[in-house]
Amino acid sequence: MHQKPSESAKNCSSQAPPLKEFWEWEMGDWRKIRAMRIMAVDRGHVSYLDIDFKSGTKKTIVLPTFPLDSRFMLTSSFHQMYECQHMVPFSFETIRCILFSISPIMSVVARIYDTRPGSPHLIMETTMTKFVRDVSRGDIYAAAWNYKAFEDPSPDRFWLQIEVTDAMGRSTLSELRPFSVNGLSTKISWTWKEFFVMGCQWAALYYPIFWSGIYLMLSILLIPKICLIFSKEQYPYKTSICEKGLINCIAWVLQDLYRIPVVWFGILGYLIYLISCPWLIGQVFTDGENRGYMTYMGWVVKNFNNSEKHQYIGSPDIMVVVLSHFFFVVIPSILVAGALAAERGIYKEHFLSLSGKKEDDDSSQKNKRSVKYDNQGCRIAKFLFVERLFRKILLVVCLAICWKHFMNCRVLIKAYEMNPLLHFPVYSLAIPLLLASAIDTTLDFKLFEDANCCAKTGVWSTDMFSVADPGWFCRPRDQKSPFALSPAMFLRVFLATTEQAKRPS
């Protein structure tokens, strides 16, 4: 029950503003939960009962309809009506329930317990009689009582339970539940799952969470760009990992994502698309063939007569689609792409250290760092990055992200009758393509592996016209080559060539 806090002073004026409150009831899917909800409206009093069929079928079902459960079913208007004596008196004069049974009912007994002594103490027991009415489903039973004797400022002092015995001798008990005749609601304690689903005011939290996710992703993309523009300092692998500098390590990982321009600009463009363009085009209503489109603000659909548009309906319910896509697909994809770029940089530095030549041509600093590197070991880093185990882990993470994304797309296709290639191609294909591009771009150091094999043979050769095929770099000893290079010189020529190709013309 969602309601405004009730005022301490009662207002029985006919001009008193109505209380704004509503019920929010949640049930799982029948295919998974196998639960049924029975709802009854008894002289304006609403009650319900959930039946779990996973534990087996029920021979007898008991649904008390009055007094109401003070935990879930009481409203502020109920309390106001009772205080102002605007309620229907005869609806309070009996205890009532509705029964469903496959066998004839022999007896129905209502019991009321008082919990003020500390433990439930039976204070009333009465037999309920059947209402003789021509009804096809269910039997109504009632018992007279003095409801004014149960007025109390505590909403959970008195508890009700009904016992039903059928012709087979089977006894069925209803749930022991609190009630309040004067309409006071019991404050219940939430589990974390219940509070997350029902207790959080998602209508107020949706947009702050959404824009926080947008700013987080833009920060991950733009901060490295700004750092590379205004700072000339580079953060190599050995400085970041072996010396265990946290700030250096973070700066090094973030700046490497920008070194993959296709992925960086692709992710930035995708974020702009999610903010400014429709995500989906689907059939929102089961009746009719009109389709609407969804943005992060809600669905835009037309009436059945196509005369008027409904702007942004379904908010904040669309957060199930929007926030799950942000926090389980887009943000992990950005982090994985950055990790792939960083892993490539680590592997690059590893081969540069083997060649005996650093990019900065500072041989003395290289020797000192190399000795320190060999002495300290950095064994874990060598195992993860030199053997490229970390890359294999990242590839598994990419598969997990794509699987999660495709499962989300599958649910949307079934829910809104969409074709992924026609109705939401950017949403469905952008992330897999960006991840595939990041994986493909970070494969370029296969060339160094072939170069390493050639180093073992003692013969190195190069052909500038076959640079795209690493296999041409290794040639047998007896095959003549245009000119021969040492391993260090070969890497220097290759790096100079690639750097020159990356520079804008």
Residue pairs with C-beta under 8 A, 6 or more apart in sequence:
1 21
1 22
1 23
1 24
1 72
1 73
1 74
1 75
1 185
2 21
2 22
2 23
2 24
3 19
3 20
3 21
3 22
3 75
3 76
4 19
4 20
4 21
4 76
6 19
6 76
6 79
6 80
10 80
10 83
10 84
11 80
12 80
12 83
12 84
12 86
18 77
19 75
19 76
19 77
19 80
21 75
21 76
21 77
23 46
24 198
25 37
25 48
26 197
26 198
27 33
27 35
27 37
27 50
28 35
30 36
33 54
34 52
34 53
34 54
35 50
35 51
35 52
35 53
35 54
36 50
36 51
36 53
37 48
37 49
37 50
37 51
38 48
38 49
38 50
38 51
38 61
38 63
39 46
39 47
39 48
40 46
40 47
40 48
40 63
40 65
40 98
42 65
42 66
42 91
42 96
42 98
43 66
43 88
43 91
44 88
44 91
45 65
45 66
45 68
45 73
45 91
46 68
46 73
47 63
47 64
47 65
47 66
47 68
47 69
47 73
48 63
48 73
49 61
49 62
49 63
51 58
51 61
58 172
59 101
59 102
59 103
59 166
59 168
59 170
59 172
60 99
60 100
60 101
60 102
60 103
60 105
60 164
60 166
60 170
60 172
61 99
61 100
61 101
61 172
62 97
62 99
62 162
62 164
62 172
62 173
62 174
63 97
63 98
63 99
63 174
64 95
64 96
64 97
64 160
64 162
64 174
64 177
65 96
65 97
65 98
66 91
66 92
66 94
66 95
66 96
67 95
67 147
67 150
67 160
67 179
67 180
67 181
68 74
68 78
68 179
69 177
69 178
69 179
70 155
70 156
70 177
70 178
70 179
70 180
70 184
70 185
70 186
71 156
71 177
71 178
71 185
71 186
71 188
72 188
74 155
74 180
74 183
74 184
74 185
75 183
76 183
76 185
78 87
78 183
79 182
79 183
79 184
79 185
80 86
80 183
81 87
81 183
82 181
82 182
82 183
83 182
83 183
92 147
92 181
93 144
93 145
93 147
94 142
94 143
94 144
94 145
95 110
95 126
95 128
95 142
95 143
95 145
95 160
96 140
96 141
96 142
97 108
97 110
97 128
97 140
97 141
97 142
97 162
97 174
98 138
98 139
98 140
98 141
99 105
99 108
99 138
99 139
99 140
99 141
99 164
100 137
100 138
100 139
101 139
101 164
101 166
103 166
103 167
103 168
103 170
104 166
104 167
105 130
105 139
105 164
105 165
105 166
105 167
106 165
106 166
106 167
107 127
107 164
107 165
108 127
108 128
108 129
108 130
108 141
108 162
108 163
108 164
108 165
109 125
109 126
109 127
109 128
109 162
109 163
110 124
110 125
110 126
110 127
110 128
110 143
110 160
110 161
110 162
111 122
111 124
111 125
111 160
111 161
111 162
111 163
112 122
112 123
112 124
112 125
112 150
112 158
112 159
112 160
113 120
113 121
113 122
113 123
113 158
113 159
113 160
113 161
113 176
114 120
114 121
114 123
114 157
114 158
115 121
115 156
115 157
115 158
115 159
116 154
116 157
120 159
120 176
124 145
126 143
126 144
126 145
127 143
128 141
128 142
128 143
128 162
129 141
129 142
129 143
130 139
130 140
130 141
131 139
131 140
131 141
131 142
133 140
147 181
148 181
150 158
150 179
150 181
151 181
151 182
152 158
152 180
152 181
152 182
153 184
154 180
154 184
155 178
155 180
155 184
155 185
155 186
156 178
156 180
156 186
157 178
158 178
158 179
158 180
159 176
159 177
159 178
159 179
160 174
160 176
160 177
160 178
160 179
161 173
161 174
161 175
161 176
161 177
162 173
162 174
163 171
163 172
163 173
163 174
164 171
164 172
164 173
164 174
165 171
165 172
166 172
178 186
180 186
190 198
190 199
202 316
202 319
203 315
203 316
206 315
206 316
206 319
206 323
209 319
209 323
210 296
210 319
210 322
210 323
210 326
213 323
213 326
213 327
213 331
214 271
214 275
216 331
217 267
217 271
217 326
217 330
217 331
217 334
218 271
220 254
220 257
220 334
220 335
220 338
221 257
221 258
221 264
221 267
221 268
221 271
221 334
223 254
224 251
224 254
224 255
224 256
224 257
224 258
225 258
225 264
227 251
227 254
227 255
228 255
228 258
234 255
235 248
235 249
235 251
235 252
235 255
236 252
236 349
237 252
237 345
237 346
237 349
237 350
237 385
238 349
238 353
238 369
238 372
238 373
238 378
239 245
239 248
239 252
240 248
240 249
240 251
240 252
241 249
241 346
241 378
241 381
242 372
242 373
242 376
242 378
242 381
252 342
252 345
253 338
253 339
253 342
254 338
256 338
256 341
256 342
256 344
256 345
257 263
257 264
257 334
257 337
257 338
257 341
257 342
258 264
259 341
259 345
260 337
260 341
260 437
260 438
260 441
260 442
262 437
262 441
263 337
263 341
263 434
263 437
263 438
263 441
266 430
266 433
266 434
266 437
267 333
267 334
267 337
267 434
270 330
270 426
270 430
270 431
270 434
271 330
273 426
273 430
274 296
274 330
275 296
277 295
277 426
278 293
278 294
278 295
279 293
279 294
279 295
279 296
279 321
279 322
279 424
279 427
280 293
280 294
280 412
280 416
280 418
280 423
280 424
280 427
281 291
281 292
281 293
281 294
281 418
281 423
281 424
282 291
282 292
282 293
282 294
282 412
282 415
282 416
282 417
282 418
282 423
282 424
283 289
283 290
283 291
283 292
283 416
283 417
283 418
284 291
284 292
284 299
284 301
284 314
284 416
285 301
287 304
288 304
290 301
290 302
290 304
290 306
291 301
291 423
292 299
292 300
292 301
292 302
293 299
293 300
294 300
294 314
294 318
294 321
295 312
296 318
296 322
297 312
297 315
298 311
298 312
298 313
298 314
298 315
298 318
299 310
299 312
299 313
299 314
299 318
300 309
300 310
300 311
300 312
300 313
301 309
301 310
301 313
302 308
302 309
302 310
303 309
303 310
321 408
321 412
324 408
325 405
325 408
325 427
328 401
328 404
329 401
329 404
329 405
329 408
329 431
330 431
332 397
332 401
333 401
333 431
333 434
333 435
336 394
336 397
336 398
336 401
336 435
336 438
337 434
337 435
337 438
339 390
339 394
340 391
340 394
340 438
340 439
340 442
341 438
341 441
341 442
343 385
343 388
343 390
343 391
343 394
343 442
344 442
344 444
344 445
346 381
346 385
347 385
347 386
347 388
347 445
347 448
348 445
348 448
350 385
350 386
351 445
351 448
351 451
351 452
351 491
352 358
352 359
352 491
353 366
353 370
353 373
354 452
355 487
355 488
355 491
355 492
356 366
356 487
356 488
357 363
357 366
357 488
357 491
357 492
358 365
358 366
359 495
383 389
384 390
391 442
395 439
398 435
398 439
401 431
401 435
402 431
402 432
402 435
405 428
405 431
405 432
409 420
409 424
409 427
409 428
412 418
412 424
413 419
413 420
416 423
418 424
420 428
420 429
421 428
446 470
447 470
447 473
447 494
448 491
449 470
450 470
450 471
450 473
450 474
451 460
451 470
451 473
451 474
451 487
451 490
451 491
451 494
453 474
454 460
454 461
454 473
454 474
454 487
455 487
457 474
457 477
458 477
459 475
459 476
459 477
459 481
459 484
460 473
460 484
460 485
460 486
460 487
460 490
461 473
461 474
461 475
461 481
461 482
461 483
461 484
461 485
462 473
462 481
462 482
462 483
462 485
462 490
462 493
462 494
463 472
463 473
463 481
463 482
464 497
466 472
467 494
467 497
473 490
475 481
485 493
